Each structure stands twice: as structure tokens, then as C-alpha cells.
Amino acid sequence: MSAAPANFYDHTRAELLALASRWGFPPVHAARLWSYVYLEGIEDWAAMSDLPARFRAKAEGELAFGRHATAAETPSSDGFTRKYLLELTDGRRIETVLMRYTGRVTACISSQAGCAMGCVFCATGQMGFVRHLTPGEIVAQAMHVDAVLRTTAAPDEAPAPALADSTHASPHARHERLRNIVLMGMGEPLHNYDAVMKAIDILRDPTGLALGAKKITLSTVGVVPGILRLAAEQRPFHLAVSLHGATQEERAALVPVAKKWPLDELMDACRTYIAKQQRRIFYEWTLIEGKNDTPESAHAVGRLLQGQLAQVNLIPLNPTAGYDGAPTGRDAAKKFQAILADYGLPSTIRQRRGIDIAAGCGQLAVAKK
Ligand code: SF4
């Protein structure tokens, strides 16, 4: 029995060129295949007319475009967010979200099916860990969103319902390309370090999708060995660290991994990262009414982060079925922000996106299969 075709998206460009050589073809054919896929969005072998038929036949037998089938697609009521329930080849399901902010489109990408970290307010954590994603399964999510963007009109150019008709859009109607990704979907990226880094390398390849390092944000709940490895490897993209509590006790109640990597160890790792990278860290703070949104909490964050090259992103809690906390109101969030400013800490109150379709931070989950 012949082996199943490998996933095209698992390969870096260099690996693809080496593969073509092993098959007895000049690397230039593999380079053209790469550009068909990443520059033109073509995955139809018959449409790759620049490539010799023999190469196409060989590649078609050896490689499959592991794009995920869309099991469900949900637009938010404001038309700015779309959540895709995507099916992996083994039938597992993950979620990918397309978010439109003013002047910017971002794909929120999953790194695992489920998550082992168990943050109490997070729907993915509530569903538990299923498995790591492969590099190709991570890349394919970005390509999915890129395909949506290149074949559909933005909501301000066309009314939201037109987006739902994406399958009928002209493949030549080039509207936008994907430029920003955040690894903040399902899973903890630093728990699947090697696959995530390979996927990012593929997405950053300057001859392909060419995502800029500054357009990539990786979010961690505080996996200390991963932060130190990022620092040592001088990975140049943005790092967001979920803090949520400014004392060990407060944090451990919300983020169980704090028991494994306590707050003081996490802060040491973050200071190392900042020193080595000369790059600010974005600290994520989910604002939960009456729990971690008090002036005392804000002062504690201020004392903890004062003097660091840091920015705090305040995210009013997004509701999930398994956690009964409530989001902080606008006024309390503003007061929290003002206290942080007194410590010289810049902060933002995150624009909420996709709450009505459960596509906000911490809301991604799929029924266990
Ligand atoms: S918040 Fe992130 S790390 Fe925590 S359980 Fe959810 S997906 Fe995992």
C-alpha cells in the first residue's frame, strides 16, 4: 500500500526544493509550485500550466494540499468577524477567526486542538487537550483566511451578506491579502513550540506569504521554558503574555500553570526576554468584574511591571458557559487604565470582536468528537 501524500503546507521552501531534486526534477519546478500556491493562491494541479506534466503528476501523487474543510462559518452581527470551524484530516475540529479592525485584518490561529493549560475562564481550556497541530495544519489556517480575503470584498466595500457567498466570488478579484496573524486561537503555542516556529518560518518566507515579523503575535499563558527559548533564539515577532493576576495566589486561581511556573519565575523569564530582544512584552489582562479589576489589582500590576518595557492589554472578560464571571464595565476599565498610567505603563482596552459568535478571546471551543 502506498503512503498517504504528505501535506504540502508542512514544507518550507527549501524542503520543497530538496524534494523535487530527490524526485529527479530541477528545483525551479518546486519554486514555481511554491509561488503558484503562496503568491497566486492556486492549488489546482491542472491550472499550474507552467509546470511540466510529469512534474505535476509526480507532485500530485506525493503531496496533498492539506487545506481544512469548513465545517461551519459564522459571521458576527456587525460583519467584522468571521469564525471558521475547520475540520482536520482526522476529523478533529479547530477554530480560526478572521477579525477586521480599523485598517487591518488579522487571522487568529489555533496551535492545538483543545488545550492542556486549563485557564478557568477559557472555553478551550474547559474542553481539555486533544492534540498538537502540525506545522502544515497551522499554515493552512492562514491560507484559509488569505483565500477568503483574496476572493471576497471587505465589509465596507460590500454588504456583509456578500461575504457569505465567497464560493461564488471570482478567484481573480484580488481584494486583500492576509498581513497579520495572532496565535491566540485554541491551544498554547509554546506547548507546541517546534511546529509553531516552523509554521511561522513558512508564513514569513519572503518568496511566499511574506508576513512581517512585526505582524505576528504569539500569545502564551506563561510557559517559562518557551519564553526563554524564544529569547535565546532571538525570534523577532511580538510576544503577549497572559498575566490575569499580579500576585502568585490571584494568578494561580485563574491560570493553573502558574503552579508549575510561578509568577516570580515568569517575571524573570520576561525580563530576560526583554533584555535579549530589546522588545516590549504585551501583557494580557482579562478584566473580571469584582475579581481582578479593583484599584488594588491595578496598583499590584503597576508595581509588578513598573520599569519594564511593557504594554498591558486589558480585555473585558468574554463569556463562556463554564465560568460565571462577568466582564468589567467601561468606567472601571478606564479607572484601571488610569492607575497603570500612573506607573508609566501604556495600556489599551481591547476592542471586543465576535463576542456574539463566541469568537472572542477564550471563547473558542468545539464539541468533543
Ligand atoms: S487561555 Fe489559552 S492557554 Fe489558557 S486554556 Fe485557553 S487556549 Fe489554553
Residues whose N, C-alpha, C, O or C-beta is under 5 A from the ligand:
A	BS01	SF4	C115 M117 G118 C119 C122 T124 G125 G185 M186 G187 E188 V221
